[in-house]
């Protein structure tokens, strides 16, 4: 998909669907275990004061990612 | 560790995990995602008669307690809350090692009734390791409050294991949970977990690897699961097998892994 963006670029309150994980090995495994499979809806809840990490609502749990992890998750924004 | 674990009997491996019980007691593990109320279930079942301490060599808090049901003594082990059993963190490693090597008589997977979707991942992973699984759908009161209805029978049929709804905070469903635990632990009910079927390529690889795994480690551990982990390139599992079982067996497992790599 050409209009996909990294998860960390989304503003607070945005919702998006996961399209692709740009990670390998343990990081990929970890993201998958947390429920980030393609098609999963993710909502940006809030940012910490310095903008990193960012908290997301993923399948009913609020999980925070550092920029290094969030930028590996490619998403398309939905309204 | 200066000791050699020559014998690979279950009591020996359990001793490594500091499970103190007098033979006749049944060991029950409590697994689940973080914040699903595992410890609430634990305290409700054991009546707060818990001992806390650390896992051997780890700084992960562990809790052990006991309860009596139908004249039998049950030792309950509260595993650390994890999203997965792929041993990316110390918690996951502790949980996995316990399920894999201490072989509890039954494992209760506590899931959050308000977000089953996220929780069933772990339940499926536990079912890949052991057959004796009971799924405890906790926070059922919370789910009701959110107008969510969970079809327990359908879930039980889909998973192939007993499913018990509970609201541990209010004590709801606990006697049913105890009954389900004793049914499974004593073999009155034999769960038949419905396992995940992987893509043809993966299933083919499993079919190739599993017989070799069985040859090497025998019936100690679930061979399909070990095969899957080997295909996944999980070197930590081989190290764990080395730690808990005979050296010779694990060297062969390591060799098998190298062949696959």
Interface residues (C-beta under 8 A of the other chain):
Chain A: X26 X29 X30 X33 X34 X35 X58 X59 X60 X61
Chain B: X33 X35 X83 X84 X86 X88 X112 X114 X115 X117 X118 X121
